[in-house]
Amino acid sequence: MTPISFLITGDDDFTIGCGDALRARGHVIAGVASRSGAVRAWAGAAGLPVADRIGALEAGGEAEWLLLASGPPVPPVPAVPPEAARAAVRRGTLRFHDGPQPDCGAAAPPAGALLAGATRHGVVWHIPGGPVLVQQSVAIGPEETAASLIGKCRAAGLESFDALLCKLAAGDLNAATQDIDCQYKSKPEIVPQAAGRLDFTWPAPELARRVRGLDFGGLWNPLTTAKVRAGGRLLLVSGAHVVETVAPVAPGTVLHVTQESLTVASSDGAVRLCGFRDTSGQQVALYPAALEGAELASPGEAEAKALSAERAALARDEPHWRARLARFRPARLALAGPGPGGGAGGGPGAGLASWNDRQLALPKTFAAPEAAPELVAALTAWGLHSTGDWRAGLAWSTAPMVAGAKAHPGHVSPWVPLGFGLEAPEEATIAALAADLAPDLAAAARGSFAPDLVARDPEITAFGMASVGISDRAPVAGTALTLTPEGDRLRLWYDAQRLDEAALDLLEARLALFLDNLAANPALPLRALLALPAAERALTLVAWNGPQPADPPVPVHQAFEAQADRAPERVALVSGGRQMSYGALDARANRLAHRLIAEGARPGDRVGMYLTRSFDLAVAALAVLKAGAAWLPLDPAWPAGRLRQHISDAGAGLVVTDLVLAPILPPSAAVPVMIGGGADARRPGLDVAGEAVALVTRAADASGGVPGPVMLTHRALSAFCAGIGALADPVATCFDATCPGTTWAWLAGPGSCASALEMFCALTRGGQVVVVSEDARLALSGAQGASLADDLTRHRVTVLHGSPAMLQRILDDPGARAALRGLKQILLGGEPVSAALAGELRRFTDARIVRLFRPCGSALYTMAHVIEGGESGAGPLGRPLAGQSVYVLDKAMQPVPVGVAGDLWIGGPGVPGRHGDDDGRIRRDPFAAGPGHAGEQAQMFCTGERVRWRADGLLERLGPRRRRLTICGETLAPGEIEARIARAGGGSRAAVAVKGERPRLVAWVEAVGAAGLATIRADLVAHLPAPMLPAQVIALEALPRGETGGIDRAALPEPGAELRIGGPGDAPLPAAGLEAEIAAIWSGVLGVSDIRRADSFFALGGDLCGAAAVLARIRALDGLAGTAPHALFRFPLLGDLAGHLAQQRLPPADRAGVPEFDRQAIMARRRDMRRRSERVAP
């Protein structure tokens, strides 16, 4: 058969079916024109040219036939004018019709056949204006609905498509024999009377047939819906069945009622109605007590005629409003409280508003009647700007619409959507906007739409009531604010239950300023006219920002030195039975600082600290800052690859460590320096600039990729500690300038900059730091050994900082949660705080609960919010910390109105320093003021977070631009894991998500084999911390894609038990030996069987609580009592952990695989450091 070439146009799965049939038979598809995302995705996957219209296809004129492959009634295919069809193809147009003849006349032939009582239907393929080439019969069953018959027509269309292709191949364009009549072509009953209202004086079979004939399922319904009025509501009905009755009763009498169905008497029996929805398509439940025995009214002759006439009048503009509603997104005014849920018909409760009003004088320009279109356009623009969504719409209402809605409740909408169709309305002039609204206003002058249009059209997905309306007379029911022009005045109707006076003051001031600006400059684009009033600008930029210090904050080590001078004998650090005073800590830090300087450390250098959480780490941190260098935190639990990367990226020349950790420090360009010091206990006394780098850490930015180095200056670190210290209530005892009664628990890992928070926020204010050992941190409570609860109670800790997951673990342990009672402050950060957690904390402690917020790209907390009693955990972000500045800006870098979403920018000392230009994310801060901002050199940083100001001055988070995952109490940046997988997999795309009832991290990767999976696994183990290792890495031929081409994460397949990270080839463990013993311990803790050598404890679902249990059981094994707390974190894979522990069992002289110091190489690197420092020394 000679291939035939086609252009296809259509917007449904029938179009895809025809295309698949053409390709299966070897025909050519020269192009596809469709508005449907599904059809366009299918065409793209098949490598076919695709466009939204025929004229945009480059293949136009080359194909033989244009196939109008629209199935039965769904959103109509793009209009193809005759001249466009002639230009598109060489031979002609072919069209599918879901009726037995092309000229059946009904808007929906299958529904028409059912409403007319037909027992047989058919479909045809024809040439428009020409012969019917193929006709096929379709049987109608006794319980057929419009939706099911449409499905049969689709199937018949595809079945008969073969016959059409055969005729085309044979060159046969003669008319086919037509033996199916259009039985309903001229019958008036196929047009639903009374706008679909059921008349119970009809026989029961007729009622059931009417309901089934108007039941289109989820397809576009061009007719109307079956309706009843019950309990004061107009309800849509989608199901009906004839039932028998015992005795005749009056038609319309309710014989039986449940929440889902009504059995109603008819003229000859009864019918059971079900599938009730409101006019917007939402399912509703019935109230049996109110309906039992009631009599449902049937429309009388006059009412039926009036409803039919009203429905016919509304149908004329239905295509217009259908298109508008399909793109309609109701404008939401964030300053307004939730509404009563008004729909197209006003909705239940729409009349419960408490309307008040204010009046605003209009500029003379807009008082004239001829200026009405420009005024409506201006009010629409202002309303959308106040909601922050230019693609949304308002509600426009006129007196005739309201009158129609009152005359026919539920059948006529009292409002229509009003919005702009321009690509960028804010860049247009008011004249252009008025012209854009003209078609909508003209259609509105003729009437509104039938409310059930929303239920009939599946393309209308975001329907709801807008917060802002415009009317010509009265407030629009369901809105929070309605603007009504009245001559030279503008009346602002507002619902006092949803808008308070403070919010209305903001809105009124904005509106007045905008109208004045517009009247004075009508030719300017709106963007230049929608300025913030001075008072609102001052609120968001100054009054609601953190209080600025009178003087720039001093570096943290100098603040610590001031406390040491004030009370050198005061206890600074305590751990178990050991303690260290401020004076002793200062002296030890001074000695180490001199040693670091002697080793070559100079101001600006990076010095790594490879130490556990301990007194030594506190000494080293202060010593590095005293030496003028920057602290690079390193965690001994990190894998070697990650440690090397951190040291290399930061350019560290020295690493402070101890004799225990030095042998396992991975080789790098940095010189190891043993903790300790010389004889000189004097302070180095270096003059450290506020802009010098104090701490180097990492933070994932808004792109969600691999976290990059972030440099925190002395000014930033000092301001941060001061801000935390002045948090919430400045008169609280623990936040005084000098607060010896404050005791902080130091729980943060040594590789986290949270260690700086927990150390310096106490040491700079004269407080005490309880250094919680790793054993105690893992063990919450218990009779054996140290525990976190012991530390909190014995040392009277008053401030506890941690993640919500950690606090939840404490609450879940009866022995540990009792220790919470002595706390004064609980600082929660790292992940959202649930309402359940906040409520449970209040049951066990009177401490003030503070939620801290760290935006994307920042290493430090920027905002805080005290969770008050009765408030849910998922509340606002709060206010900026003292000394910090935050701005909510639009794309033009201008402050957005209160209640409008914008990008969060950080100003002041909290701006993180970064390598490179950050793609414009760091800019000069034009709003900076005060000595804490470094004047003209001040910068601000775009976090990538979307936020908005509330009317009470609190910030509300709308979401980050990058994804975040939380597992095992760790907040992860999935982009880093995905980027690592892509790098190891040769550029393969990857996706990461948390799956399962017991949350586990799973990764999916494209187009890699077993060898590729093994390479990826080895790379992840070498570079990612244990909690970031996926439990499984699953290879797929291709990752699922959405309509936009992005990864469809919801469609990622569920992981299978056999697809673990080690791969199916990982051999089982022997029945005995250390590996088997550890596997048994893991199985007991995790409840997981068949553990292999390549399995990761954390990937299998382990967390800190489980790690504590595993550690305790391992220490009970012969020869392993001294197992280090971080062993499981350094060696999360079972095979690696067993190998490490096997070495511990050997005598020191027999241990293998532990790298020794190359002392000659170290000495050579030290000499290089000294020579370099001598060259740069003054």
Stockholm file with secondary structure:
# STOCKHOLM 1.0

chainA/1-1178         MTPISFLITGDDDFTIGCGDALRARGHVIAGVASRSGAVRAWAGAAGLPVADRIGALEAGGEAEWLLLASGPPVPPVPAVPPEAARAAVRRGTLRFHDGPQPDCGAAAPPAGALLAGATRHGVVWHIPGGPVLVQQSVAIGPEETAASLIGKCRAAGLESFDALLCKLAAGDLNAATQDIDCQYKSKPEIVPQAAGRLDFTWPAPELARRVRGLDFGGLWNPLTTAKVRAGGRLLLVSGAHVVETVAPVAPGTVLHVTQESLTVASSDGAVRLCGFRDTSGQQVALYPAALEGAELASPGEAEAKALSAERAALARDEPHWRARLARFRPARLALAGPGPGGGAGGGPGAGLASWNDRQLALPKTFAAPEAAPELVAALTAWGLHSTGDWRAGLAWSTAPMVAGAKAHPGHVSPWVPLGFGLEAPEEATIAALAADLAPDLAAAARGSFAPDLVARDPEITAFGMASVGISDRAPVAGTALTLTPEGDRLRLWYDAQRLDEAALDLLEARLALFLDNLAANPALPLRALLALPAAERALTLVAWNGPQPADPPVPVHQAFEAQADRAPERVALVSGGRQMSYGALDARANRLAHRLIAEGARPGDRVGMYLTRSFDLAVAALAVLKAGAAWLPLDPAWPAGRLRQHISDAGAGLVVTDLVLAPILPPSAAVPVMIGGGADARRPGLDVAGEAVALVTRAADASGGVPGPVMLTHRALSAFCAGIGALADPVATCFDATCPGTTWAWLAGPGSCASALEMFCALTRGGQVVVVSEDARLALSGAQGASLADDLTRHRVTVLHGSPAMLQRILDDPGARAALRGLKQILLGGEPVSAALAGELRRFTDARIVRLFRPCGSALYTMAHVIEGGESGAGPLGRPLAGQSVYVLDKAMQPVPVGVAGDLWIGGPGVPGRHGDDDGRIRRDPFAAGPGHAGEQAQMFCTGERVRWRADGLLERLGPRRRRLTICGETLAPGEIEARIARAGGGSRAAVAVKGERPRLVAWVEAVGAAGLATIRADLVAHLPAPMLPAQVIALEALPRGETGGIDRAALPEPGAELRIGGPGDAPLPAAGLEAEIAAIWSGVLGVSDIRRADSFFALGGDLCGAAAVLARIRALDGLAGTAPHALFRFPLLGDLAGHLAQQRLPPADRAGVPEFDRQAIMARRRDMRRRSERVAP
#=GR chainA/1-1178 SS CCCCEEEEECSSHHHHHHHHHHHHTTCEEEEEECSCHHHHHHHHHTTCCEESSGGGCTTTTTEEEEEECCCSSSSCCCCCCHHHHHHHEEEEEEEEESSSSTTCCCSSHHHHHHHTTCSEEEEEEECTTSCEEEEEEEECCTTCCHHHHHHHHHHHHHHHHHHHHHHHHHTCCCCCCCCCCCTTTTCGGGSCGGGGBCCTTSCHHHHHHHHHHTCCTTSCCSSCCEEEEETTEEEEECEEEEECCSSCCCTTBEEEECSSEEEEECSSSEEEEECCBCTTSCBCCCCHHHHTTCBCCCCCHHHHHHHHHHHHHHHHTHHHHHHHHHTCCBCCCTTSCCCCCCCTTCCTTGGGCCEEEEEEECCHHHHSGGGHHHHHHHHHHHHHHHHTCTTCBEEEECHHHHHHHHHSTTTSCSCEEECCCSSCGGGSCHHHHHHHHHHHHHHHHHCCCCTTHHHHCTTCCSCCCCSEEEESSSCCTTCSEEEEEETTEEEEEEETTTCCHHHHHHHHHHHHHHHHHHHHCTTSCGGGTCCCCHHHHHIIIIITSCCCCSSCCCCHHHHHHHHHHHCTTSEEEEETTEEEEHHHHHHHHHHHHHHHHHTTCCTTCEEEEECCSSHHHHHHHHHHHHTTCEEEEECTTSCHHHHHHHHHHHTCSEEEECTTTGGGSCCCSSEEEESCCCSCCSCCCCCCCTTSEEEEEEECCTTCSSCEEEEEEHHHHHHHHHHHHTCSCTTSGGGSSSCTTCEEEECSCTTSTHHHHHHHHHHTTTCEEEECCHHHHHCCSCSSSCCHHHHHHHTTCCEEEECHHHHHHHHHCHHHHGGGGGCSEEEECSSCCCHHHHHHHHHHCCCEEEEEECCTTCSSCCEEEECCTTCCSSCCCBEECTTCEEEEECTTSCBCCTTSCEEEEEEGGGCCEESSCGGGTEEECTTCCSGGGTGGGCEEEEEEEEEEECTTSCEEEEEESSCCEEETTEEECHHHHHHHHHHHTTSCCEEEEEETTTTEEEEEEESCCHHHHHHHHHHHHHHSCGGGSCSEEEEESSCCBCTTSSBCGGGSCCCCTTCCTTCTTCCCCCSSSHHHHHHHHHHHHHCCCSCCTTCBTTTTTCCHHHHHHHHHHHHTSTTCTTCCTTHHHHCCBHHHHHHHHHHHHSCGGGCCSCCCCCHHHHHHHHHHHHHHHHHHCC
#=GC SS_cons          CCCCEEEEECSSHHHHHHHHHHHHTTCEEEEEECSCHHHHHHHHHTTCCEESSGGGCTTTTTEEEEEECCCSSSSCCCCCCHHHHHHHEEEEEEEEESSSSTTCCCSSHHHHHHHTTCSEEEEEEECTTSCEEEEEEEECCTTCCHHHHHHHHHHHHHHHHHHHHHHHHHTCCCCCCCCCCCTTTTCGGGSCGGGGBCCTTSCHHHHHHHHHHTCCTTSCCSSCCEEEEETTEEEEECEEEEECCSSCCCTTBEEEECSSEEEEECSSSEEEEECCBCTTSCBCCCCHHHHTTCBCCCCCHHHHHHHHHHHHHHHHTHHHHHHHHHTCCBCCCTTSCCCCCCCTTCCTTGGGCCEEEEEEECCHHHHSGGGHHHHHHHHHHHHHHHHTCTTCBEEEECHHHHHHHHHSTTTSCSCEEECCCSSCGGGSCHHHHHHHHHHHHHHHHHCCCCTTHHHHCTTCCSCCCCSEEEESSSCCTTCSEEEEEETTEEEEEEETTTCCHHHHHHHHHHHHHHHHHHHHCTTSCGGGTCCCCHHHHHIIIIITSCCCCSSCCCCHHHHHHHHHHHCTTSEEEEETTEEEEHHHHHHHHHHHHHHHHHTTCCTTCEEEEECCSSHHHHHHHHHHHHTTCEEEEECTTSCHHHHHHHHHHHTCSEEEECTTTGGGSCCCSSEEEESCCCSCCSCCCCCCCTTSEEEEEEECCTTCSSCEEEEEEHHHHHHHHHHHHTCSCTTSGGGSSSCTTCEEEECSCTTSTHHHHHHHHHHTTTCEEEECCHHHHHCCSCSSSCCHHHHHHHTTCCEEEECHHHHHHHHHCHHHHGGGGGCSEEEECSSCCCHHHHHHHHHHCCCEEEEEECCTTCSSCCEEEECCTTCCSSCCCBEECTTCEEEEECTTSCBCCTTSCEEEEEEGGGCCEESSCGGGTEEECTTCCSGGGTGGGCEEEEEEEEEEECTTSCEEEEEESSCCEEETTEEECHHHHHHHHHHHTTSCCEEEEEETTTTEEEEEEESCCHHHHHHHHHHHHHHSCGGGSCSEEEEESSCCBCTTSSBCGGGSCCCCTTCCTTCTTCCCCCSSSHHHHHHHHHHHHHCCCSCCTTCBTTTTTCCHHHHHHHHHHHHTSTTCTTCCTTHHHHCCBHHHHHHHHHHHHSCGGGCCSCCCCCHHHHHHHHHHHHHHHHHHCC
//
